[in-house]
Amino acid sequence: MANKAYIETQNTLPVYDECDILVVGGGSAGHSAAIAAARAGAKNIILMERYGYMGGDATGGYVIMVPKLSWYNKSFVRGIQEEWFTRLSPIPNAVLGPDLSKIGKDSDQALINAWAKIHGCVSESEPKRLVRAVYFEPNQLKIELDKMLLEHKDAIRVLCHCWGTKPIMEGNEVKGVIFESKEGRKAILAKVVIDATGDGDIFRQTGAPYSTLADGETRSSTTALVWRMGGVNYDLYYEWQKANPKEYASLRQNLAKVAGFISAPLPSAQNDVVWVNNWHPNRDCATIKDATETEINTRNTIRDVIEYLKEVCPVGFRDAFLYDIAPQLGSRGSCRLKGEYIMTANDFAFATKHDDVIAWHSTICMINDCAPVEIPYRAILPQKVENLLAPGRHLSADNVAIDWLNLIPQCIGTGQAAGVAAAVAMADGTSVRDVDIRKVQNILIDQDVPLPRNERVDKSYTELCEQYNYGLYTDLAKKMKADAEELKEYRQSSIPIPGKDSSH
Ligand SMILES: Cc1cc2nc3c(=O)[nH]c(=O)nc-3n(C[C@H](O)[C@H](O)[C@H](O)COP(=O)(O)OP(=O)(O)OC[C@H]3O[C@@H](n4cnc5c(N)ncnc54)[C@H](O)[C@@H]3O)c2cc1C
């Protein structure tokens, strides 16, 4: 069929609505962008989402774990990310993770022992310390994300079940987006468009440079369909792992054989529920074939995986049953922006400092001991195209750095910054390219985002980074300075393989 084509006839489309800021995609990045824009004073925002709920991978994809929010005794990721958990914490079984007031406590061995069973809550490096890593109930988060939007209903109009398909361009300026819905094909005109679709659905049609998933070795080039098991006793499963390390290693190896791809049962906010993460290698979540095969191949093996776990570890899984299957595909990454700044491993290995820093994020990167990394505004700002921002998992990063940058906190952080930048540009009558970045940074700080080297932020954040040399005392970071080949080897060894610990 490759040579066949159908010529679509020219159409006059109805303009469904007009706004100042149009956010396409309501995941961690897009939802945060809309909320942050409203809180920064924007009054005319539209949030368009192809499904019926907000949160994207975090809610619909059942990615129910946010790792590494802290380093030593400080949480470097606050803002809307921490607000999610503050809002969910009064709800029974909605969140699980070490309390902010307890993080970094390396002396309290009892606390460390208690959290050791929950993946990511205790540091890998010595001395062991508690890490702010939070597990949450995705359906409770869906409800909370709606509530946040309802609190700003004077400023944000939400359109569910609307699929943004094409940018409206005048020269190199984005002027709106065409979308499909049950009401047909229509247009929305906007002064600024925030592409938060995760796969660059909008920016890749604007002429802005972008990369594709050319590198089949990164974690981002794996897809997933997450599902959950109920009736589990996670505490007993953990005790069994400790008491039977050989059997546990073989369970991990064999699970990949039973399923046909790497799979891992991981803790959740409840002891009797696990989420089963999986990694289908060399798949692009934005192609029809790969997305379809991931859906069908995962579901086809779920019963076998449950039977296998019951047989090998009855103490943990004797009464296990299929609890539910995520309503949407797990998309780790596809197209990425090649923005005004492309983040690389150097940003991690050398703790690059950026004047236009918009988020300061802890990461899962081990070359710098998971130290906070600065993300510049230019990493969400496209080259060549105006009135467009691209926060979230498709931000501007190379094939290596993207694996450390596509986590939920980074998506929320860049989304929050995009929303504030768009609001400031609207208020000041500038373009998002020429936005007053100092003003954006100050509003982000008002929105509880700590930024480095800013006199309005507690100095102890920067001092802590300096005290521990931004994590660059690690052997690997030192070697990287000497030999760039180390990075290649490290990257290969960081791809999840059976027997290795990775939840992402
Ligand atoms: C299986 C798996 C495990 C992971 N593990 C972890 C982990 O443990 N911790 C962690 O922090 N991160 C993890 N990640 C990464 C993280 O979940 C994602 O990178 C992050 O949630 C992406 O947020 P986002 O808003 O950029 O994109 P998404 O969450 O993908 O949101 C994009 C939104 O846009 C909507 N959309 C897409 N296209 C259109 C369109 N054309 N028109 C309208 N709407 C559209 C989507 O429906 C979605 O709501 C994991 C990812 C996967 C898939």
Ligand as a Chemical Component Dictionary entry (heavy atoms), coordinates in Angstrom:
data_LIG
# 
_chem_comp.id                   LIG 
_chem_comp.type                 NON-POLYMER 
_chem_comp.pdbx_formal_charge   0 
_chem_comp.three_letter_code    LIG 
# 
loop_
_chem_comp_atom.comp_id 
_chem_comp_atom.atom_id 
_chem_comp_atom.alt_atom_id 
_chem_comp_atom.type_symbol 
_chem_comp_atom.charge 
_chem_comp_atom.model_Cartn_x 
_chem_comp_atom.model_Cartn_y 
_chem_comp_atom.model_Cartn_z 
_chem_comp_atom.pdbx_ordinal 
LIG C1  C1  C 0 5.275  1.741  31.847 1  
LIG C2  C2  C 0 5.933  3.022  32.254 2  
LIG C3  C3  C 0 6.607  3.097  33.454 3  
LIG C4  C4  C 0 7.151  4.301  33.873 4  
LIG N1  N1  N 0 7.704  4.360  35.117 5  
LIG C5  C5  C 0 7.874  5.574  35.668 6  
LIG C6  C6  C 0 8.055  5.694  37.068 7  
LIG O1  O1  O 0 8.131  4.696  37.798 8  
LIG N2  N2  N 0 8.122  6.963  37.576 9  
LIG C7  C7  C 0 8.070  8.083  36.779 10 
LIG O2  O2  O 0 8.144  9.193  37.314 11 
LIG N3  N3  N 0 7.929  7.983  35.453 12 
LIG C8  C8  C 0 7.786  6.777  34.882 13 
LIG N4  N4  N 0 7.533  6.671  33.550 14 
LIG C9  C9  C 0 7.548  7.885  32.691 15 
LIG C10 C10 C 0 6.361  8.811  32.936 16 
LIG O3  O3  O 0 5.230  8.094  33.336 17 
LIG C11 C11 C 0 5.986  9.597  31.670 18 
LIG O4  O4  O 0 7.122  10.011 30.962 19 
LIG C12 C12 C 0 5.152  10.825 32.042 20 
LIG O5  O5  O 0 4.016  10.426 32.783 21 
LIG C13 C13 C 0 4.770  11.552 30.776 22 
LIG O6  O6  O 0 3.978  12.693 31.060 23 
LIG P1  P1  P 0 3.538  13.634 29.854 24 
LIG O7  O7  O 0 2.492  14.547 30.365 25 
LIG O8  O8  O 0 4.722  14.223 29.192 26 
LIG O9  O9  O 0 2.918  12.631 28.762 27 
LIG P2  P2  P 0 1.651  11.681 28.909 28 
LIG O10 O10 O 0 1.459  11.197 30.266 29 
LIG O11 O11 O 0 1.762  10.693 27.804 30 
LIG O12 O12 O 0 0.460  12.681 28.599 31 
LIG C14 C14 C 0 0.121  13.071 27.309 32 
LIG C15 C15 C 0 -1.378 13.373 27.319 33 
LIG O13 O13 O 0 -1.763 13.895 26.070 34 
LIG C16 C16 C 0 -2.874 13.188 25.545 35 
LIG N5  N5  N 0 -2.700 13.235 24.095 36 
LIG C17 C17 C 0 -1.732 12.633 23.380 37 
LIG N6  N6  N 0 -1.845 12.968 22.085 38 
LIG C18 C18 C 0 -2.901 13.814 21.999 39 
LIG C19 C19 C 0 -3.497 14.514 20.923 40 
LIG N7  N7  N 0 -3.003 14.421 19.699 41 
LIG N8  N8  N 0 -4.571 15.304 21.189 42 
LIG C20 C20 C 0 -5.060 15.410 22.449 43 
LIG N9  N9  N 0 -4.528 14.757 23.514 44 
LIG C21 C21 C 0 -3.451 13.989 23.282 45 
LIG C22 C22 C 0 -2.743 11.806 26.147 46 
LIG O14 O14 O 0 -3.975 11.130 26.167 47 
LIG C23 C23 C 0 -2.208 12.120 27.543 48 
LIG O15 O15 O 0 -3.231 12.413 28.443 49 
LIG C24 C24 C 0 7.051  5.448  33.047 50 
LIG C25 C25 C 0 6.403  5.376  31.816 51 
LIG C26 C26 C 0 5.846  4.183  31.417 52 
LIG C27 C27 C 0 5.099  4.128  30.114 53 
# 
loop_
_chem_comp_bond.comp_id 
_chem_comp_bond.atom_id_1 
_chem_comp_bond.atom_id_2 
_chem_comp_bond.value_order 
_chem_comp_bond.pdbx_ordinal 
LIG C1  C2  SING 1  
LIG C2  C3  SING 2  
LIG C2  C26 DOUB 3  
LIG C3  C4  DOUB 4  
LIG C4  N1  SING 5  
LIG C4  C24 SING 6  
LIG N1  C5  DOUB 7  
LIG C5  C6  SING 8  
LIG C5  C8  SING 9  
LIG C6  O1  DOUB 10 
LIG C6  N2  SING 11 
LIG N2  C7  SING 12 
LIG C7  O2  DOUB 13 
LIG C7  N3  SING 14 
LIG N3  C8  DOUB 15 
LIG C8  N4  SING 16 
LIG N4  C9  SING 17 
LIG N4  C24 SING 18 
LIG C9  C10 SING 19 
LIG C10 O3  SING 20 
LIG C10 C11 SING 21 
LIG C11 O4  SING 22 
LIG C11 C12 SING 23 
LIG C12 O5  SING 24 
LIG C12 C13 SING 25 
LIG C13 O6  SING 26 
LIG O6  P1  SING 27 
LIG P1  O7  DOUB 28 
LIG P1  O8  SING 29 
LIG P1  O9  SING 30 
LIG O9  P2  SING 31 
LIG P2  O10 DOUB 32 
LIG P2  O11 SING 33 
LIG P2  O12 SING 34 
LIG O12 C14 SING 35 
LIG C14 C15 SING 36 
LIG C15 O13 SING 37 
LIG C15 C23 SING 38 
LIG O13 C16 SING 39 
LIG C16 N5  SING 40 
LIG C16 C22 SING 41 
LIG N5  C17 SING 42 
LIG N5  C21 SING 43 
LIG C17 N6  DOUB 44 
LIG N6  C18 SING 45 
LIG C18 C19 SING 46 
LIG C18 C21 DOUB 47 
LIG C19 N7  SING 48 
LIG C19 N8  DOUB 49 
LIG N8  C20 SING 50 
LIG C20 N9  DOUB 51 
LIG N9  C21 SING 52 
LIG C22 O14 SING 53 
LIG C22 C23 SING 54 
LIG C23 O15 SING 55 
LIG C24 C25 DOUB 56 
LIG C25 C26 SING 57 
LIG C26 C27 SING 58 
# 
